[in-house]
Amino acid sequence: MTTETLPFDAAEFLDSDEAIEEFIVAAFETQDAAFIAKSLGVVAKARNMSELAREIGMSRAALYKALSGQGNPEFATIMKVMKALGIGIAPVMPGDRSAA
């Protein structure tokens, strides 16, 4: 008997603001820019990529590419995406975990 598996899609599990917050905080803790961009793409997919693309003035295809983890989106694009998703960003001094 063979075991059939399905691809894992984290977007299916981001069904609350709390889940999204934990997911994004964990992504930022890696300090890996490509992983952060890809994680924002997962959240965007969970929230409706097409609507988000329209809101920030990009094509859906360009937004998918920018947030794929393979692209290199401009910081302005990341900020627009985060704002549209209702996610803020704040600088934190090293060792200060109170903002996270």
C-alpha positions in Angstrom: 0.0 0.0 0.0 1.4 3.4 -0.9 0.9 6.5 1.1 -0.5 9.5 -0.7 0.6 12.9 0.6 -0.6 16.4 -0.2 1.5 19.6 -0.4 1.5 21.6 2.8 0.0 25.1 2.5 0.5 27.2 5.6 -2.0 29.8 4.3 -4.8 27.3 5.1 -3.9 27.6 8.8 -3.7 31.4 9.0 -7.3 31.8 9.9 -7.0 34.4 12.6 -5.2 37.6 13.4 -3.4 35.8 16.2 -2.2 33.0 13.9 -0.9 35.5 11.4 0.9 37.5 14.1 2.7 34.4 15.4 3.6 33.4 11.9 5.0 36.8 11.0 6.9 37.3 14.3 8.5 33.9 13.8 9.5 34.8 10.2 11.1 38.1 11.4 13.0 36.3 14.1 14.9 34.4 11.4 16.3 37.7 10.1 16.3 36.1 6.6 14.9 38.7 4.1 13.8 36.1 1.5 12.0 34.0 4.2 10.3 37.1 5.5 9.1 38.1 2.0 7.9 34.5 1.4 6.1 34.5 4.7 4.4 37.8 3.8 3.4 36.0 0.6 1.8 33.2 2.6 -0.2 35.7 4.6 -1.2 37.6 1.5 -2.4 34.3 0.0 -4.4 33.6 3.1 -6.0 37.1 3.0 -6.6 37.2 -0.8 -3.7 38.0 -3.0 -5.8 39.5 -5.8 -7.4 42.1 -3.5 -4.1 42.9 -1.9 -2.5 43.4 -5.3 -5.2 45.8 -6.3 -4.9 47.7 -3.0 -1.2 48.3 -3.4 -1.2 49.0 -7.1 0.6 45.9 -8.4 -0.4 43.1 -10.7 -1.2 39.8 -9.0 1.6 38.1 -10.9 4.2 40.7 -9.9 3.1 40.5 -6.2 3.4 36.7 -6.3 6.9 37.0 -7.8 8.0 39.7 -5.2 6.8 37.6 -2.3 8.0 34.2 -3.6 11.2 34.2 -1.7 13.1 34.1 -5.0 12.5 37.7 -5.9 14.1 40.7 -4.3 11.3 43.1 -3.5 12.0 46.8 -2.7 11.6 47.8 0.9 8.8 50.1 -0.2 6.9 47.1 -1.6 7.3 45.2 1.6 6.1 48.2 3.6 3.0 48.6 1.3 2.2 44.9 1.7 2.6 45.0 5.4 0.4 48.1 5.7 -2.3 46.6 3.5 -2.2 43.4 5.7 -2.5 45.5 8.8 1.0 44.5 10.0 3.2 47.1 11.5 7.0 47.2 11.9 9.0 48.8 14.7 12.7 48.9 15.4 13.9 47.1 18.4 17.3 47.5 20.1 19.2 44.2 20.4 18.3 42.3 23.5 15.0 44.1 23.9 12.2 41.5 23.3 9.4 43.7 24.6 8.3 45.0 21.1 8.0 41.5 19.6 
